[in-house]
Amino acid sequence: MWTKNANSGGLSRRQILLQTGGGFGALALAGLLPQARAGAAVKRPVPAASSKMVTHPARAKSVIFLFMDGGPSHLDTFDPKPALEKLAGKPIPESFGRVITAMGEFDSPIMASKRQWKQHGEGGLWVSDWLPHTAQMADELAVIRSCWTNGINHSGGICQMNTGSQFAGRPSLGSWVTYGLGTENENLPAFVVMQEGSGRVINGARNWGAGFMPAVYQGTTMQKKGPPFTDLIPPEHVAPPQQRKQLEFLTELNRHHAARREDNTDLEARIRSFELAYQMQSHAPEAVDLSQETAETHKLYGLDNEKTASYGRNLLMARRLVERGVRFVQCYSGAGSKWDAHSNIEANHDRMCGSTDLPIAGLLKDLKRRGLLEQTLVVWGGEFGRTPMSEKGDGRDHNPTGFTMWMAGGGVRGGQAYGTTDDVGLHAVEDRLHVHDIHSTILHLMGVDHRQLVYLHKGRPERIDQNEGRAYKEIVAS
């Protein structure tokens, strides 16, 4: 039997693996034995994500963040500006100040929106004809037209919208949520990320990483094709009793190795991922089995249409995950900045809105009819908006100084537009919400005061908002 005494003269873990490595092929993504199994030789550790930092009654239990990768145009979706029609073809008035964009100092003429606008719902919320299905859910939407960020390019903007900083190294919002609130299940990850499209989100895992927190709080990605999670089915030639013995032995080796390396959070996260993966072998296949859903539900999310099926699949998966206690789900649309419309915005946004509008409306309808919307906060937006000036004659550049996001469910007061941008939609001017404020608001709706959610790093108390945010309580339903 392997001894835990480091001075016993026994073989090291590395030597054991080198000398007996041929028998370890079946151990991929395996974990500890079920907690309830009689006679288990290994004591199951307390999950690292079990801490609770609730400071006031929560309105939301889970978050589904719909991230439009590349920056959708607020001027063509939720923030109509009649002045664009009047100023079309003219340079932006000097009163708006010097304009610096991602492509440099911008002196191109104003470009009018070609969209048709209507008011929807009891609140009379303005939504463009690019989003007819989402418009049907207008009374659920709290549209925030006054968002702003520091990130002028995709890398910095996406990083800040996810972590609060333009620079790598800080925990993602999903990591802060799982650190503060833990998980409501031991059989699925607390934080799940799904990408959609042929590309890869800029910065990759940095967007859902744990930064300086223990690695156990990082997001778990699901595959775009094939089984959502890899290696969940044990090899056929490994019988259950054999796997039990292997798992016990592997756990002993890992614990012995980790005991002398307490500061290695990656190792601890690996051990816990083995444990979670074992539980997922039994529970994850059912959780992600969309064949259990009715044909009507498939149609609601657009799974019957090639144009909407990809994003619809992810959103239906998201609903099934929060239904089972997953705390934070992030669903990227157009991975690889497909919303980035420097030219031909009409074709670009027609395509991107067309692939997401119906599935997003389907998600809201499905959550509502199941009684889940009031406890699930749905967030929509990208890393920034688009400029009122044209680029290349028919596109719009990045606009970090004023753009739109919306929230639904999770205790927000829907059917309202909050904050404003100036007459051409360039700058947020009233009730301005920085990314730090957006993050603080999300945490507030989940019952956490962002000022009290602290992680001590190198002697410094770190917070998601870097001591700069405020919760925008104006959108909270009474």
CORDA-V695512 format. One record per backbone hydrogen bond with DSSP energy under -0.5 kcal/mol. NH is the residue of the N-H (numbers start at 1). CO is the residue of the C=O. Records with the same first field share a line. If there is no record, write none. Layout:
BEGIN
NH->CO  CO
END
This chain:
BEGIN
6->4
8->5
16->12
17->13
18->14
19->15
20->16
21->17
23->20
24->21
27->24
28->25
30->27
37->34
40->37
44->42
50->47
51->48
53->180
55->447
56->447
59->445
60->445
61->375
62->375
63->327
64->377
65->63  329
66->64  379
67->65  331
68->66  381
69->67  333
71->68
74->72
76->73
77->74
78->74
79->74
84->81
85->82
86->82
87->83
88->84
89->110
90->87
92->108
96->93
97->94
100->98
101->99  104
104->101
106->99
107->105
110->90
111->388
118->127
120->125
124->121
125->120
127->118
128->77
129->116
131->128
132->129
135->131
136->132  133
137->134
138->135
140->137
141->137  138
142->407
143->141  416
144->142  405
145->143  418
146->418
147->403
148->433
149->400
152->150
157->153
158->154
159->155
160->156
161->157
162->158
163->159
164->160
165->159
170->167
172->209
173->162
176->172
177->173
178->174
179->175
180->176
181->177
182->178
183->49
184->325
192->328
193->220
194->330
195->222
199->335
204->201
206->203
207->204
208->205
209->206
213->210
217->214
218->215
219->208
220->191
221->219
222->193
223->228
232->229
234->232
238->235
239->237
243->239
244->240
245->241
246->242
247->243
248->244
249->245
250->246
251->247
252->248
253->249
254->250
255->251
256->252
257->253
258->254
259->255
260->256  257
261->258
264->261
265->263
268->264
269->265
270->266
271->267
272->268
273->269
274->270
275->271
276->272
277->273
278->274
279->275
280->276
281->277
282->278  279
283->279
284->280
285->280
287->283
288->284
289->286
290->288
292->289
293->290
298->294
299->295
300->296
301->297
302->299
303->298
305->302
308->305
309->305
312->308
313->309
314->310
315->311
316->312
317->313
318->314
319->315
320->316
321->317
322->318
323->319
324->320  321
325->322
326->321
327->190
328->190
329->63
330->192
331->65
332->194  330
333->67
335->196
338->334
339->69
340->337
341->339
342->340
345->394
348->344
349->345
350->346
351->347
352->348
353->349
354->350
355->351
356->352  353
357->353
360->356
361->357
362->358
363->359
364->360
365->361
366->362
367->363
368->364
369->365
370->366
371->368
372->367
373->367
375->372
376->372  373
377->62
378->376  408
379->64  377
380->406
381->66
385->399
387->397
390->109
391->395
394->391
395->391
396->341
397->389
399->385
403->147
405->144
406->380
407->142
408->378
409->140
410->373  376
412->409
413->475
414->412
415->138  141
416->141
418->143
420->430
422->427
425->422
428->401
429->420
430->420
433->146
434->432
435->148
437->434
438->434
439->435
440->436
441->437
442->438
443->439
444->440
445->441
446->442
447->444
448->443
450->448
452->449
453->449
454->452
455->462
457->455  460
460->457
462->455  460
466->463
468->465
473->471
475->472
476->473
477->411
END
